[in-house]
C-alpha cells in the first residue's frame, strides 16, 4: 500500500483547479461560451478518468467485482452522454455530471468500507468531490 500520499494529494487537488478556473472565467464573462465548453469537456475527462480507476480496484478485490465494473461503465457513459447533450440541455448535463461524481465517490466509499483503501484516500476523494461539485454549483448560478 502506498505510504506517502503527498504526491497523490497534490495532484488530486491540482486536478480541481481547472474546474474553478474555467468556472470563474465563465461566471465573470471571460469568453463564457468557450469556458463553458471547456468546463464540460474537462469534467467529462475527469469523470472518465475516475471511472477508470475503479477498474483497477475491481481487479485487486477478492470479492465479486461485477458491480464496480458496471458502475464504472455507466458513470463514464453518463459523463460522455452529458458532454454530447450539453448544447441542447446544459442544466441537465451539469446535474448529470454532479450525479456522476457523487456515484464515483459512493463507489470509493464502498471500496473503502471493505478495507481496500486507506482512510486518507477517502478523505481526499470526499474533499475534492465537494470542491468540484461547488464549482459546478457556481457555474449553474444564473448570471
Beta strands, then each sheet from edge to edge (+ up, - down):
end
